Amino acid sequence: MRSIWRTLDRALARDIGLVCLADCLVGVSYGAIAVGSGFPIWAPMLMSLLVFAGASQFMFIGIVASGGNPFAAVLAGLLVNARHLPFGFAIGDVLGKRWGARLAGSHLMSDETVAFALAQEELHRRRATYWACGIGLFTCWNIGVVVGATAGSAISDTDAFGLDAAFPAVLLALVLPTLRDRAARLPVLLGVVIALVAVPFVPAGVPVLLALVGVLAGVAAREPEPEKQEVG
């Protein structure tokens, strides 16, 4: 573990720490909502250990608490997490070849771990970043869920505390500097528009998947690099 943190520079470690802190606050919100919706205190804790997928966990709690079928809630969660399939191909080299590391790494996979890892150029930095972010998020999320579930009756109204807005706010703060690049603005803005338009018409979590169209548009709009002329 020490070698992982030695590989990271101070700025990257700070960014990972901020995301972990925000994730902990969202975990508090999730635990409180689950217990406040009538689930036993152990349910959100067990789900966080075995599933570890915030969007899917929130969706499951919301669907079941509103009277929905648990099987439908599971299918909805699988749909939201379908994005992990291309994620797995993108970071296959990061997880290594050992089955134990691949299983553990797959369980720790999230939007944040993949984004931080792919932003690094060298393979050893990608690996260190992925594991540092993944282990940090898993630990902080579960701590937050335990705190929220334990105090669920006291802070069941998460809107009053704004905990549900903490995570998106931190992610937005990390993304904003990249918008200085003209090539990044088109896919980001297009993805935002698509997601906002889709929100009233599709289940929760699907707008995020549809926003990936912005990435395809950005790739298509990128100008090909001029061919180097041979000197002869």
DASULVEN-V401364 format. One record per residue. N is the residue number from 1. PHI is phi in radians with two decimals (999 if undefined). PSI is psi in degrees with one decimal (NA if undefined). OMEGA is omega in whole degrees, -180 to 180 (none if undefined). Layout:
N/PHI/PSI/OMEGA  N/PHI/PSI/OMEGA
This chain:
1/999/-35.8/180  2/-1.11/-38.8/-179  3/-1.13/-31.0/178  4/-1.11/-50.8/-177  5/-1.21/-27.9/177  6/-1.19/-28.0/-179  7/-1.30/-27.0/-177  8/-1.46/142.3/173  9/-1.47/170.6/-173  10/-1.11/-40.7/-178  11/-1.13/-43.0/180  12/-1.16/-41.9/178  13/-1.09/-37.5/178  14/-1.12/-44.8/-180  15/-1.10/-42.8/177  16/-1.10/-41.2/179  17/-1.08/-39.7/179  18/-1.13/-42.1/179  19/-1.14/-39.8/178  20/-1.12/-40.0/178  21/-1.10/-45.8/179  22/-1.10/-38.6/179  23/-1.12/-36.7/177  24/-1.10/-42.3/179  25/-1.14/-39.6/177  26/-1.17/-35.0/175  27/-1.08/-38.9/175  28/-1.05/-44.3/179  29/-1.07/-44.9/-179  30/-1.10/-46.7/179  31/-1.06/-40.1/180  32/-1.18/-42.2/180  33/-1.13/-42.1/-179  34/-1.08/-49.5/-180  35/-1.19/-39.4/178  36/-1.15/-21.9/179  37/-1.54/1.6/176  38/1.84/0.5/178  39/-1.34/146.8/176  40/-1.13/154.6/-172  41/-1.07/-27.4/-178  42/-1.37/-20.5/-174  43/-1.10/-52.9/179  44/-1.14/-31.2/178  45/-1.17/-46.4/-179  46/-1.14/-41.0/-180  47/-1.12/-37.5/-179  48/-1.19/-32.4/178  49/-1.31/-40.3/-173  50/-1.58/-31.8/-176  51/-1.74/-52.3/180  52/0.87/61.9/178  53/-2.61/95.4/-171  54/-0.93/-49.3/-178  55/-1.08/-43.6/180  56/-1.17/-37.5/179  57/-1.16/-44.2/177  58/-1.07/-41.5/-179  59/-1.13/-43.5/180  60/-1.06/-47.4/180  61/-1.06/-44.7/-178  62/-1.13/-43.1/-178  63/-1.18/-47.2/-179  64/-1.17/-40.8/-179  65/-1.13/-27.8/180  66/-1.55/7.1/177  67/1.71/6.9/-179  68/-1.32/165.7/179  69/-1.30/132.0/179  70/-1.04/-34.4/179  71/-1.17/-38.1/176  72/-1.13/-36.1/178  73/-1.15/-38.5/178  74/-1.15/-43.7/179  75/-1.10/-39.3/178  76/-1.11/-40.4/178  77/-1.13/-39.0/177  78/-1.13/-36.9/178  79/-1.12/-43.8/180  80/-1.09/-38.1/-177  81/-1.52/7.7/178  82/-1.08/-23.7/179  83/-1.13/-16.8/-180  84/-1.23/-18.8/178  85/-1.12/-54.6/176  86/-1.14/-30.3/176  87/-1.01/-42.6/-178  88/-1.06/-40.6/178  89/-1.17/-35.0/-176  90/-1.23/-30.3/-175  91/-2.04/22.0/-179  92/-0.98/-39.3/-180  93/-1.23/-23.4/-179  94/-1.23/-36.6/-175  95/-1.36/-16.0/179  96/1.47/-169.9/-175  97/-1.86/-14.5/-179  98/-1.31/137.0/-176  99/-1.12/-36.9/180  100/-1.08/-45.6/179  101/-1.17/-37.0/180  102/-1.16/-41.5/179  103/-1.14/-46.2/180  104/-1.13/-42.7/180  105/-1.13/-37.3/178  106/-1.14/-37.1/179  107/-1.19/-32.1/-179  108/-1.51/-1.3/-176  109/-1.16/133.8/177  110/-2.68/171.6/178  111/-0.99/-41.2/-174  112/-1.24/-44.0/-179  113/-1.10/-41.2/180  114/-1.17/-44.2/-178  115/-1.10/-46.1/180  116/-1.12/-41.5/-177  117/-1.17/-45.8/-177  118/-1.21/-17.0/178  119/-1.33/-11.3/-180  120/-1.62/145.9/-176  121/-1.52/-46.9/-178  122/-1.43/145.6/-178  123/-1.09/-41.2/-178  124/-1.16/-31.5/177  125/-1.29/-35.5/176  126/-1.09/-43.4/-180  127/-1.13/-47.5/-180  128/-1.07/-41.7/-180  129/-1.15/-43.5/-179  130/-1.06/-48.8/-177  131/-1.23/-37.8/179  132/-1.11/-45.8/-179  133/-1.20/-43.1/-178  134/-1.12/-47.5/180  135/-1.15/-40.8/179  136/-1.10/-45.1/180  137/-1.15/-43.3/-180  138/-1.06/-44.1/-180  139/-1.15/-48.9/-176  140/-1.19/-38.5/179  141/-1.07/-47.0/-177  142/-1.21/-34.4/175  143/-1.11/-44.7/179  144/-1.07/-41.2/180  145/-1.10/-42.1/178  146/-1.07/-45.6/180  147/-1.10/-46.2/-178  148/-1.15/-42.3/180  149/-1.16/-38.5/180  150/-1.15/-38.8/-179  151/-1.78/23.5/-174  152/-1.01/-38.6/-178  153/-1.21/-24.4/-177  154/-1.52/-31.1/-177  155/-2.19/37.9/-179  156/-1.12/-26.7/177  157/-1.55/85.3/-176  158/-1.22/-20.9/179  159/-1.07/-31.2/-179  160/-1.22/-22.9/-178  161/-1.78/-17.0/-180  162/1.23/22.0/-178  163/-1.15/-31.3/-178  164/-1.21/-17.1/-179  165/-1.66/-8.1/-175  166/-1.15/-46.1/-176  167/-1.14/-50.9/177  168/-1.02/-35.0/-179  169/-1.14/-42.4/179  170/-1.17/-42.8/179  171/-1.08/-39.6/179  172/-1.11/-40.7/179  173/-1.11/-33.0/179  174/-1.34/-29.8/-176  175/-1.44/-33.4/-174  176/-0.91/-42.9/-179  177/-1.04/-28.2/-179  178/-1.24/-17.5/-178  179/-1.29/-5.1/174  180/-1.17/-23.9/179  181/-1.45/123.4/-178  182/-1.05/-35.5/-179  183/-1.16/-25.7/-179  184/-1.50/-23.4/-175  185/-1.17/-40.5/-178  186/-1.06/-54.8/180  187/-1.10/-35.6/-180  188/-1.16/-49.8/-178  189/-1.15/-40.2/179  190/-1.14/-41.7/178  191/-1.10/-40.1/178  192/-1.09/-45.5/-179  193/-1.09/-45.7/-179  194/-1.08/-44.0/-179  195/-1.12/-44.0/-179  196/-1.13/-40.2/179  197/-1.18/-34.3/-176  198/-1.40/-19.7/-174  199/-0.91/-46.3/-177  200/-1.26/-11.8/-170  201/-1.97/-16.0/-176  202/-2.22/161.0/180  203/-1.08/158.9/179  204/-1.03/138.1/-179  205/1.70/-31.0/-180  206/-1.19/-37.9/178  207/-0.96/-33.6/179  208/-1.14/-40.5/178  209/-1.14/-42.8/180  210/-1.13/-29.3/-180  211/-1.13/-17.0/178  212/-1.13/-15.9/175  213/-1.01/-31.9/178  214/-1.05/-36.3/178  215/-1.13/-42.8/179  216/-1.10/-40.2/178  217/-1.12/-38.9/179  218/-1.13/-39.8/178  219/-1.15/-42.0/-179  220/-1.16/-33.1/-177  221/-1.45/-12.3/-178  222/-1.21/130.6/-179  223/-1.29/135.6/178  224/-1.16/144.5/180  225/-1.22/138.0/-180  226/-1.12/141.6/-179  227/-1.25/140.0/179  228/-1.35/131.3/179  229/-1.48/134.4/-179  230/-1.33/138.1/178  231/-1.63/117.3/-177  232/-2.61/NA/none
